[in-house]
Amino acid sequence: MARCWLMAGNGNITVNRRPVDEYFTRETDTMVLRQPLNLTNTVDQFDVMITVRGGGTTGQAGAIRHGIAKALLEFNPELRQVLKRAGYLTRDPRKKERKKYGQKGARARFQYSKR
């Protein structure tokens, strides 16, 4: 889950009160979360403050990308068509499947033995 705030600034991005390059060690994760800003040419217009928790680093980067895209819509609703076409406004609907009773897990079964 990611919460994003856009403020007028010069392009500083902080994630959980740490610089983005310090928080995300993989270059692909930082590239993913900057995609909406690069697409709309607003990289140097905003400072972005983000709080994120849960999941792994790649999932967090995707959640941040979604949050930044939604925040950009609050700033300028005319960007909707550009962001929608790029797929940045679509939420990932996958969730953890619940464990079922009488079973080992969500899909896993107890081992069957004929004898």
KENULO-873161 format. One record per atom (N, C-alpha, C, CB): residue in one letter; x, y, z. Coordinates in steps of 0.02 Angstrom, whole numbers, plus 50000, padded with zeros to 5 digits. Glycine has a CB too. Example, Ala and Ser with C-alpha at 12.3 -4.5 7.8 and 13.67 -1.06 7.14 Angstrom:
<dodos>
A506604971650390;A506154977550390;A506604983550390;A505654977650452;S506424988850354;S506844994750357;S506455000250394;S507044997050286;
</dodos>
This chain:
<dodos>
M500424994250000;M500005000050000;M500455006250000;M499525000050061;A500315010749955;A500725016749948;A500295022949952;A501125016649882;R500545028049987;R500215034549989;R500715039649963;R499975036450062;C500485043849916;C500935048449881;C500675055649887;C501015046449807;W501135060149900;W500985067249902;W501425070849852;W501075070149974;L501125074949810;L501495079049762;L501495086249787;L501185078549691;M502085089249789;M502145096149809;M502575099849758;M502455096749881;A502435106049747;A502845109849701;A503565109649724;A502595117249695;G504025108249677;G504725107549696;G505165106549635;G504815101849745;N505705102949646;N506195102049591;N506365094849577;N506825105749607;G505935090049595;G506035083149575;G506315078449628;G506475083049518;N506335080549691;N506565076049744;N506035070949761;N506765080049807;I506235064649766;I505775059249783;I506025055849847;I505705054049725;T505595055649898;T505765052249960;T505265046749973;T505795057150020;V505535040849993;V505125035050009;V505255033250081;V505275029049961;N504735033450122;N504795032050194;N505355036150226;N504915024550206;R505365042550210;R505845047550236;R506575046050216;R505805047850312;R506675042250163;R507345040950137;R507345042650062;R507555033450148;P507915044850036;P507945046149963;P507795039849923;P508645048849943;V507495040749865;V507265034949826;V507845030349807;V506905037449763;D508425033049792;D508995028849772;D509265024849831;D509555033049742;E509155027349891;E509375023649950;E508875018149968;E509465028450010;Y508225019549959;Y507705014649978;Y507675008849928;Y507015018149981;F507665010349863;F507645005149812;F508345004049785;F507155007149754;T508614998049794;T509284996649771;T509304994849698;T509584991049812;R508754992149671;R508734990249600;R508534996149557;R508244984349589;E508894997149504;E508765002849458;E508085002149425;E509315003149404;T507854996049412;T507204995149378;T506634997649422;T507104987749361;D506694996849488;D506154999149533;D506105006749531;D506284996749605;T506665010249532;T506635017549529;T506395019949461;T507335020549544;M506565016249408;M506325017949342;M505565017149338;M506675013649288;V505305011849368;V504585010549366;V504195016049401;V504425003749398;L504425018249459;L504035023249495;L504095030149465;L504255023449567;R504595031349423;R504655037849390;R504285038149323;R505385039449378;Q504015032549299;Q503695032249233;Q503135037349224;Q503425025349221;P502665038149271;P502135043149260;P502395050249254;P501625042849315;L502915051849294;L503205058549291;L503565059649224;L503685059749349;N503915054549201;N504265055149136;N503775055749079;N504725049149125;L503235051849082;L502735051849028;L502395058649021;L502225046449040;T502265061849077;T501905068249076;T502375074349077;T501435068649135;N503025073149074;N503535078549075;N503465083049136;N503475082649011;T503365080049194;T503295083949256;T503815081849307;T502595083049285;V504375079149285;V504895076649330;V505165082249375;V505465073449290;D505305088049345;D505625093549383;D505125098349415;D506085097349337;Q504475096949408;Q503965101449435;Q503755099749506;Q503355101449391;F503845093349527;F503575091149591;F504105087749634;F502995086349579;D504025088649699;D504355084449748;D503835079249769;D504635088549811;V504045073049774;V503575067649791;V503775064649858;V503575062149735;M503285064449904;M503395061149968;M502945055049971;M503245066050028;I503245049249986;I502895042949982;I502975039050047;I503145038749922;T502435036050070;T502475030950123;T502205024550093;T502075033050187;V502575019150102;V502385012750072;V502535007150122;V502755011550005;R502115002050122;R502234996250164;R501894990150134;R501984997450236;G502144984250152;G501864978050128;G502174975950062;G501114978650120;G502174969550049;G502434966849986;G503184967349980;G502114970449929;G503434965949921;G504144966349906;G504304972949872;G504374960549863;T504934973749854;T505144980149825;T504824981449758;T505904980449819;T504754976149716;T504454977049650;T503714978849657;T504544970749608;G503364975549702;G502664977149714;G502574984049742;G502364972049761;Q503024986149785;Q502994992849812;Q503104998049758;Q503504993749868;A503574996749713;A503705001349657;A503085002049613;A504304999049616;G502744996549600;G502124996749560;G501575000649595;G501894989849545;A501524999749661;A501015003349699;A501165010849700;A500975000749771;I501805012549704;I502005019649703;I501845022649635;I502755020349719;R501985018949582;R501835021349514;R501085022949508;R502045016149461;H500665018449533;H499945019449531;H499745025649572;H499575013249558;G500045026449631;G499895032149673;G500105038749643;G500225031349740;I500695038849612;I500925045049580;I500465046849521;I501655044249556;A500255041849483;A499805043149427;A499145045949451;A499685036649386;K498875043349505;K498245045949532;K498335053049559;K497985041249588;A498915054349589;A499045061049615;A499115066149558;A499665061149659;L499415064049503;L499475068349444;L498785070249416;L499905065049390;L498315065649421;L497635067149398;L497305072549441;L497195060849399;E497455072549505;E497195077849548;E497475084649528;E497365076349622;F498105084649506;F498435090749484;F498145093149417;F499185089649477;N498085088449369;N497855090349302;N497425084649274;N498455091949255;P496765085249274;P496335079849248;P496415078549173;P495615081549261;E496725083049136;E496825082049065;E497345076649050;E497035088549032;L497735074749101;L498245069549092;L497945062549093;L498775070049145;R497295061949107;R496975055449116;R497055050949055;R496245056349130;Q496945053548996;Q496975049348936;Q497685046748924;Q496745053448875;V498185050748936;V498875048648926;V499065043248976;V499355054748933;L498885044349040;L499055039549092;L498655033049085;L498935042549161;K498025033649064;K497605027749056;K497855023348998;K496875029849043;R498065026548944;R498315022848886;R498955019048904;R498445027548828;A499365021948947;A499985018748968;A499865013249020;A500475023848997;G499255012949048;G499095007749097;G499285009349168;G499415001449076;Y499415015549184;Y499635017449251;Y499055018549299;Y500055023649248;L498445018649275;L497875019849319;L497505013349336;L497385024749286;T497745007749311;T497425001349324;T497724998249386;T497504996649264;R497294996749435;R497514993749498;R497614986349489;R497014995149554;D498114983549523;D498234976349521;D497734972949568;D498974974649540;P497274968949542;P496734966149584;P496924959949623;P496144964649541;R497534957349613;R497704951049645;R497774951849721;R498364948349617;K497494946949757;K497544946749830;K497714939649851;K496874949149863;K497924939049913;K498084932449940;K497434928549948;K498454933050007;E497434922349924;E496854918049931;E496824915150001;E496864912449878;R496234914750029;R496184912450098;R496294904950105;R495504914350126;K496514902850163;K496594895750178;K495894892750189;K497044894650242;K495784886750160;K495154883350167;K495184878250224;K494944880050101;Y494624877150256;Y494604872350311;Y494704865250284;Y493934872850350;G495004860850323;G495124853950303;G495684853250253;G494494851050273;Q496044858650240;Q496594858550193;Q497214861650225;Q496414862250128;K497784860450192;K498414863050218;K498494870550205;K498994859250188;G498224872850150;G498294879850131;G497734881850084;G498964881150099;A497864887050044;A497354889549998;A497224884449943;A497554896249968;R497754881749915;R497694876749862;R497984870049882;R498024879149799;A498474870249928;A498834864049947;A498364859449986;A499454865649989;R498434852949974;R498044847950009;R498504843750052;R497654843449959;F498214840250101;F498604835550138;F498774829650092;F498234833250202;Q499344826550103;Q499564821050059;Q499104815150065;Q500284818950076;Y498904812350008;Y498454806550006;Y498864800250007;Y497984806749944;S498644795450046;S498964788850047;S498414783650042;S499404787850111;K498494778849997;K497984773749986;K497954769050047;K498134769749922;R498524767850079;R498534763450137;R498804766850197;R498944757350124;
</dodos>
